[in-house]
Each structure stands twice: as C-alpha cells, then as structure tokens.
C-alpha cells in the first residue's frame, strides 16, 4: 500500500516512473540425505538474497527460506515459489527474522522470486528496484 500511495502521488504530480534496478540470483544444489546436505547458508553479500536454511529441502516436507537485505534479515518480503507442475505459485511472506516456511508439494525444480521497491529519495530521483531469485530442486521423499 505504501508503494502504491507513493506512486499515485508521483503520478498526480506529473512525474514519470524512473527506476534503477538490480537482480540477485542464487542456485543451490543438494546431494545425499537431508541431514548430510544440511547447512545454514550464510548471506553471500548481495543487497537482497534468499537461501534455504537448515536441512536440505525434501518433497512433501517443510522447508525454511531465509531472506537477507544487506546481510540482515529481510522482514516482510513477499516471495513466490514456482514449479512447472503447479497451476499457480505459492506465496509466503518473511517473518520478523526474515524467514518463511513452506511445504513443497511437488518434485522437480523450484524457483523462488521476490521484488522490493524503494521509493525515490527525493522528487525526480529514481525508484530502487531489487529482484531476488533462488533456484533449487528438493531431494526426493524417503520411501
């Protein structure tokens, strides 16, 4: 709502949309069992990033996603999880620790994506857009 209100005020003042954006991507691969592939992945130093933390993801089991903004927990970040077998994406929002938990209902590759827009610092300055993606494939569920 705050972003939309700022944009509406900017439009009413006749100011065009100007944006400077960056994209931040991460790919995670897992091998072995959930425990042996576990690990608390640290931020890699990107302005905005998402990683799986704790045990490696397994189809049908909860997975914890951790989002960071400049190395600190990214709170309130909306993330969409996409899978080719799903008719629609799953939406989650990070909590006050920058984490979101979700159960992965399908096997195959998953893509997590999020967007953060920061309003202009002053009139006429550009918006700052940050796009974040995480690609991973969960391990198969144990028989």
Backbone bond lengths (Angstrom), bond angles and torsions (degrees), N, CA, C in turn:
res aa  C-N    CA-C-N  psi(-1)  N-CA   C-N-CA  omega(-1)  CA-C   N-CA-C  phi
1 X - - - 1.457 - - 1.537 112.81 -
2 X 1.333 116.81 -38.94 1.470 119.26 -179.36 1.525 111.17 -65.94
3 X 1.329 116.91 -39.70 1.466 120.68 178.83 1.524 109.79 -64.63
4 X 1.329 116.85 -44.67 1.476 120.33 179.88 1.527 111.18 -63.74
5 X 1.318 117.39 -40.04 1.468 120.42 179.14 1.529 110.99 -64.87
6 X 1.313 116.64 -41.79 1.469 120.15 178.61 1.520 110.55 -64.08
7 X 1.330 116.90 -43.32 1.465 120.99 178.87 1.526 110.76 -64.45
8 X 1.323 118.31 -40.99 1.465 121.47 178.39 1.527 110.75 -61.54
9 X 1.326 117.18 -42.55 1.470 121.06 178.37 1.530 110.09 -64.74
10 X 1.308 116.64 -39.54 1.468 121.26 179.16 1.533 109.59 -64.82
11 X 1.326 117.76 -43.14 1.468 121.56 177.47 1.524 111.20 -62.90
12 X 1.331 116.81 -43.68 1.462 121.48 -179.97 1.529 111.40 -61.34
13 X 1.327 116.13 -31.06 1.473 121.03 178.55 1.531 111.45 -83.93
14 X 1.351 116.89 -0.04 1.458 120.51 178.42 1.519 114.38 77.48
15 X 1.324 117.17 17.92 1.463 120.92 -179.65 1.531 109.93 -89.02
16 X 1.316 117.78 133.32 1.469 120.12 179.51 1.528 111.62 -75.64
17 X 1.326 114.68 160.99 1.474 120.12 174.43 1.520 108.07 -76.05
18 X 1.296 116.18 126.51 1.465 122.60 172.02 1.515 106.09 -132.15
19 X 1.333 115.42 135.54 1.459 119.05 -176.32 1.517 110.19 -142.55
20 X 1.301 115.22 139.24 1.457 123.24 169.32 1.522 104.58 -112.22
21 X 1.332 117.15 127.73 1.454 117.98 -176.18 1.515 111.56 -133.51
22 X 1.314 113.28 160.41 1.463 120.80 175.68 1.522 108.11 -137.30
23 X 1.329 114.86 152.44 1.464 121.50 178.49 1.523 108.72 -117.49
24 X 1.321 115.57 137.36 1.465 121.44 -176.76 1.522 108.24 -129.73
25 X 1.310 116.80 114.46 1.464 120.77 -173.80 1.521 111.24 -120.92
26 X 1.326 114.60 150.05 1.462 121.74 179.51 1.527 108.07 -143.14
27 X 1.321 116.20 141.09 1.464 122.81 177.28 1.516 107.25 -123.84
28 X 1.329 116.83 129.33 1.459 120.93 178.09 1.522 108.77 -120.06
29 X 1.327 115.27 137.77 1.467 121.74 178.24 1.514 107.84 -123.33
30 X 1.330 116.13 144.99 1.461 122.04 -177.53 1.514 109.83 -127.70
31 X 1.311 115.30 146.03 1.462 121.69 176.34 1.527 107.34 -144.91
32 X 1.318 116.58 148.63 1.461 120.49 178.86 1.508 111.47 93.18
33 X 1.323 116.08 -145.21 1.463 122.04 179.91 1.530 108.60 -99.47
34 X 1.339 117.26 165.86 1.460 118.61 178.24 1.525 113.17 -55.44
35 X 1.337 116.86 -39.26 1.463 119.41 -179.05 1.534 112.13 -70.59
36 X 1.336 117.67 -42.59 1.466 118.75 -178.22 1.523 111.62 -73.71
37 X 1.333 116.94 -22.69 1.464 119.92 177.98 1.526 110.97 -93.82
38 X 1.354 116.34 3.92 1.461 121.26 -177.54 1.509 110.71 -69.57
39 X 1.288 113.18 166.01 1.453 119.41 173.86 1.500 110.33 161.40
40 X 1.296 115.48 141.57 1.451 118.56 173.98 1.516 106.55 -86.27
41 X 1.298 114.61 105.22 1.456 120.19 -178.02 1.516 108.96 -76.13
42 X 1.288 116.03 133.16 1.463 121.71 -179.26 1.520 109.67 -88.21
43 X 1.332 116.44 156.52 1.460 117.75 175.56 1.522 110.27 -61.51
44 X 1.328 115.62 144.51 1.466 121.28 -177.19 1.527 112.28 -91.14
45 X 1.325 117.13 0.07 1.460 119.99 177.59 1.521 114.40 99.64
46 X 1.340 117.66 7.73 1.460 120.17 177.68 1.536 109.38 -79.87
47 X 1.326 117.75 154.41 1.467 119.70 179.41 1.523 113.88 -60.32
48 X 1.341 117.51 -30.95 1.459 122.15 177.54 1.518 106.88 -145.05
49 X 1.326 117.53 129.50 1.464 119.39 -179.71 1.520 111.13 -154.76
50 X 1.344 114.21 159.70 1.461 122.63 179.93 1.516 107.81 -135.27
51 X 1.341 116.20 140.42 1.465 121.64 177.31 1.526 108.57 -144.25
52 X 1.333 115.59 160.20 1.458 121.80 170.47 1.519 106.08 -84.50
53 X 1.338 117.18 134.15 1.468 120.41 177.18 1.523 108.76 -120.14
54 X 1.335 115.44 158.98 1.458 120.35 -177.58 1.512 109.85 81.15
55 X 1.332 115.31 -149.76 1.462 119.11 -179.27 1.514 111.07 -65.12
56 X 1.314 114.74 152.88 1.462 120.04 177.98 1.526 109.06 -59.92
57 X 1.318 117.48 147.97 1.458 119.87 -179.04 1.522 112.56 -66.81
58 X 1.333 115.12 143.73 1.463 122.93 178.61 1.521 107.38 -129.96
59 X 1.324 116.04 138.32 1.457 120.54 178.28 1.523 109.55 -55.92
60 X 1.326 117.12 129.69 1.459 122.80 177.90 1.510 114.73 87.31
61 X 1.330 118.49 -9.13 1.461 121.61 -178.80 1.529 110.01 -107.48
62 X 1.327 117.22 156.05 1.460 119.26 177.48 1.539 110.73 -66.35
63 X 1.301 115.31 145.11 1.458 121.89 175.98 1.533 107.00 -126.83
64 X 1.325 115.65 144.64 1.457 120.28 177.64 1.520 109.38 -106.44
65 X 1.315 115.13 123.56 1.460 121.89 174.88 1.519 108.16 -100.61
66 X 1.312 116.54 138.94 1.468 122.21 177.53 1.514 108.02 -119.40
67 X 1.319 116.85 126.70 1.457 121.96 177.11 1.523 109.12 -110.76
68 X 1.330 114.86 139.10 1.464 121.09 177.20 1.521 109.93 -124.57
69 X 1.302 115.07 143.68 1.457 123.81 172.04 1.526 105.51 -120.72
70 X 1.327 115.97 111.43 1.471 121.38 -177.98 1.536 110.97 54.08
71 X 1.342 116.81 40.23 1.461 121.55 176.11 1.521 114.99 82.89
72 X 1.321 117.93 -4.07 1.459 122.37 179.53 1.531 108.63 -110.41
73 X 1.344 118.66 156.47 1.460 119.66 179.68 1.532 111.61 -54.78
74 X 1.316 116.02 131.08 1.467 121.70 178.24 1.522 107.68 -92.28
75 X 1.301 116.91 97.71 1.454 121.62 -177.44 1.529 110.86 -82.81
76 X 1.322 115.36 146.73 1.454 120.96 174.46 1.516 115.59 70.19
77 X 1.322 118.00 16.87 1.460 121.31 -179.08 1.530 109.58 -83.45
78 X 1.321 116.91 124.56 1.464 121.57 176.87 1.520 108.51 -80.45
79 X 1.328 115.99 130.03 1.457 122.43 179.75 1.523 109.20 -125.00
80 X 1.320 115.61 140.66 1.456 120.88 175.38 1.519 108.02 -114.15
81 X 1.340 116.75 132.68 1.456 122.80 176.24 1.523 107.83 -105.85
82 X 1.328 116.22 127.90 1.454 122.38 -177.59 1.517 110.85 -121.82
83 X 1.342 115.49 143.38 1.453 123.21 177.20 1.520 106.79 -143.89
84 X 1.330 117.43 139.22 1.472 120.78 -177.94 1.521 112.93 -56.13
85 X 1.331 118.24 -28.38 1.451 121.31 -177.71 1.519 114.42 -86.03
86 X 1.328 117.02 -4.14 1.469 120.46 -177.81 1.524 110.31 -98.85
87 X 1.329 117.44 136.35 1.459 120.08 179.47 1.530 112.51 -71.18
88 X 1.317 117.16 -21.76 1.470 121.59 179.35 1.522 108.23 -148.28
89 X 1.307 115.80 158.14 1.460 120.37 178.72 1.522 111.60 -76.70
90 X 1.315 115.43 156.98 1.466 122.44 173.87 1.527 107.30 -94.11
91 X 1.297 117.61 134.06 1.462 121.68 178.71 1.518 110.50 -109.59
92 X 1.334 115.98 136.34 1.462 123.10 174.62 1.525 107.61 -138.10
93 X 1.322 116.20 161.49 1.463 121.16 176.02 1.520 107.67 -129.05
94 X 1.322 117.02 136.82 1.461 120.14 -178.31 1.530 110.63 -70.46
95 X 1.332 114.41 147.68 1.464 121.24 -179.17 1.531 110.80 -86.59
96 X 1.326 116.16 -165.28 1.473 119.53 -177.36 1.524 112.90 -71.60
97 X 1.332 117.79 -7.42 1.464 121.70 174.05 1.532 111.65 -102.44
98 X 1.330 116.18 3.59 1.464 120.49 -178.02 1.514 112.92 78.50
99 X 1.339 116.91 18.38 1.460 120.46 -177.15 1.525 112.14 -113.38
100 X 1.325 114.22 152.79 1.461 121.88 173.01 1.520 107.14 -140.73
101 X 1.332 115.53 140.07 1.474 120.12 178.00 1.513 107.97 -115.00
102 X 1.327 113.98 139.49 1.456 119.95 179.64 1.526 108.36 -150.72
103 X 1.313 116.14 149.46 1.464 121.87 176.74 1.527 107.28 -95.82
104 X 1.316 117.06 128.98 1.466 121.64 -179.52 1.528 109.00 -87.37
105 X 1.328 118.58 108.09 1.455 120.49 -173.91 1.523 114.73 -80.69
106 X 1.326 117.69 -13.98 1.468 120.48 -173.52 1.524 112.09 -130.13
107 X 1.340 117.33 149.49 1.470 120.41 173.81 1.529 109.80 -78.08
108 X 1.294 114.95 175.17 1.467 120.31 176.84 1.513 112.06 97.18
109 X 1.314 115.46 177.24 1.465 120.59 -177.18 1.533 112.24 -65.58
110 X 1.315 114.84 142.06 1.461 122.81 175.46 1.522 108.78 -120.37
111 X 1.319 114.71 147.01 1.459 121.91 174.62 1.520 107.52 -125.02
112 X 1.318 115.62 126.83 1.461 121.60 175.47 1.529 105.97 -107.20
113 X 1.326 116.27 132.36 1.460 118.33 179.50 1.521 110.54 -140.28
114 X 1.318 113.48 150.46 1.460 120.22 178.31 1.519 109.70 -152.11
115 X 1.313 115.49 159.15 1.455 122.06 179.64 1.514 109.00 -135.53
116 X 1.309 115.57 137.70 1.454 120.86 176.69 1.525 108.00 -126.82
117 X 1.314 117.15 126.88 1.460 122.27 177.38 1.519 109.50 -114.69
118 X 1.319 116.24 130.36 1.459 122.20 177.10 1.526 107.52 -112.57
119 X 1.339 117.03 124.70 1.465 119.77 -179.07 1.534 112.08 -60.55
120 X 1.333 116.48 160.49 1.466 120.30 179.41 1.525 111.61 -58.02
121 X 1.319 115.44 143.75 1.459 120.69 179.59 1.529 111.18 -70.70
122 X 1.330 116.49 -25.82 1.465 122.24 179.44 1.526 107.88 -154.08
123 X 1.303 118.98 159.86 1.473 120.63 179.47 1.533 111.52 -54.95
124 X 1.330 114.82 134.01 1.458 120.45 179.55 1.516 114.40 88.58
125 X 1.325 117.10 -14.89 1.469 120.56 177.83 1.532 108.49 -78.28
126 X 1.329 118.18 157.34 1.467 120.01 -179.47 1.529 112.38 -77.85
127 X 1.330 114.55 155.82 1.450 121.44 167.80 1.527 106.47 -70.25
128 X 1.310 116.66 154.94 1.460 121.58 175.34 1.531 106.90 -110.28
129 X 1.324 116.01 118.69 1.459 121.07 178.53 1.518 110.21 -110.45
130 X 1.307 115.45 135.17 1.464 121.29 175.47 1.517 107.90 -127.42
131 X 1.332 115.24 126.66 1.462 122.19 179.22 1.522 107.58 -112.52
132 X 1.311 116.72 133.57 1.455 120.76 -178.96 1.527 109.17 -125.98
133 X 1.328 116.52 138.51 1.459 121.36 175.24 1.524 110.02 -137.02
134 X 1.310 114.55 148.57 1.457 122.92 174.06 1.519 106.28 -135.63
135 X 1.307 116.89 127.19 1.466 121.78 176.26 1.524 108.27 -114.27
136 X 1.338 115.88 135.65 1.470 120.49 178.31 1.519 108.51 -160.09
137 X 1.324 115.64 163.25 1.459 121.89 174.55 1.532 107.40 -127.99
138 X 1.338 117.93 121.06 1.463 119.47 -178.93 1.523 111.79 -69.15
139 X 1.312 114.59 157.00 1.456 120.79 174.31 1.535 108.43 -71.38
140 X 1.314 116.57 154.65 1.462 121.05 178.07 1.533 109.82 -68.34
141 X 1.312 116.58 148.66 1.454 121.10 176.66 1.527 109.21 -67.27
142 X 1.320 115.49 145.36 1.464 120.46 178.34 1.524 110.14 -66.05
143 X 1.339 117.36 141.79 1.489 119.51 -179.15 1.511 111.26 -68.01
